[in-house]
Amino acid sequence: MTWLGAFALKDPLRAGVIESIKYARDDAMLSIRLISGDHIETAKAVALKCGIIREKENVANAVMDGETFRKIVGMPLISIVDAEGR
């Protein structure tokens, strides 16, 4: 066997995301959540990087996968969008 190589992709945060989340969380006092299709640990790392969660902070459901979100909401998001005719 011969090792051919490996690669990784990085999706950087868009400009202004950190500032927008800081404003929404700290100034507007909104509760911010991240729902992701990625692996939950990847989603947590992104949430930490952009300020949705902070080190050693334990906020219930601050980061969740789509399946968990659907269990909480009770129906797939696509059903909600379809019902609104969008």
C-alpha positions, 0 to 999 in steps of 0.5 A: 500500500502507498499513502497518497495523501490527505486534505482538509477544508476550512470554511472561514467565518464571514466578515462581520459574523463575530460582531453581529453575534456579539451585538445580538447576544450582549447588546440586544440580549437575544438568545443565540442558537446554532443548528448544524448538519455538521458533527456536533463537536465541529458545530461547538467549535464554530459556536465557540469561535464566533461567540455563540458560546463561551469557554466553560459556559453551559447553555442548554441547546446552544448548539444542536444538530438538526435531529435534536432541533426537530425533536424540540420543535416537533416537525421538520423545518421544511414542513414549516416553510412549506406551510407558509408557502415559501 
